[in-house]
């Protein structure tokens, strides 16, 4: 290798030990040689010193000094992120269902669905790259919060968009979310019914529980059940919104004193509470499955794999994904 390389950790390498990462990428590098590089600070993670047992996370950059061994597989020396890829390529990678009328994507956390303040790239804008031969652009029919991952339905034609949007308005759509929350709800299964009002703040819109009759307040109903729990510290909730209000599940989780892990707006904890080691402080809310009437009849029924940061947390906590599939 000619010089120093800066290599970005891939999404599939979440939680991998640094020595294992090197073994995967540079199988000819001896353990003793790696230890020497670590001791002398020649190998760094995000600019900081690291140890052999350091757990790397997607998006981190590993500094690799000149080595006398080849990198496994050759090819490009850096991982390509969404920022480096064209819109059509990103959409192709997100696509999990396609038919003549409907696309379904597994939207990654952090990618906005529509434009807004401070948003330079979003799904709606990216869909320009997939205009059909008639010049028709695929249409959004619902939204996900920027930091929420999971199933996003997009109509391929104007008529399909009208029919899908009507299914959402008529509440004929079943939406299942998985969430990791602080604590354990008092009831293993329950219905949450509140009024919500949306208010602008310097940090963006925020939603609070309101009283019935307050101006601009909307009724919101969610159902949840506890799938698994890690003692009394954390629990995995299966959540279904009956209504579709902004931030509904996030506010309802906080309302029952079990805010969603990594929620920058609604997570509050006492000073003694700490995020478990190895877990990323990112929103742990995933749109797992959607069942919606197809514009031509029948159903669209699609399930989206969890994002890397949630998969990592499930692995750390020993949660069994199969338990959540029981009613999928």
Secondary structure, 3 states (H helix, E strand, C coil): CCCCEEEECCHHHCCCEHHHHHHHHCCCCCHHHHHHHHHCCCCEECCEECCCCCECCCCCEEEECCCCCCCCCCCCCCCCCHHHCCHHHHHHHHEEEECCCEEEEEECCCCECCCCCCCCCEHHHHHHHHCCCCCCCCEECCCCCCCCEEEEEEECCHHHHHHHHHHHHCCCCEEEEEEEEECCCCCCEEEEEEEEEEECCCCCCEEEEECCCCCCCEEEEEEEEEEEEECCCEEEEEEEECCCCCCHHHHHHHHCCCCECCCCCCCCCCCCCCCCCCCCCCCCEEEEEEEEECCCCCEEEEECCCCHHHHHHHHHHCCCHHHHCCCC
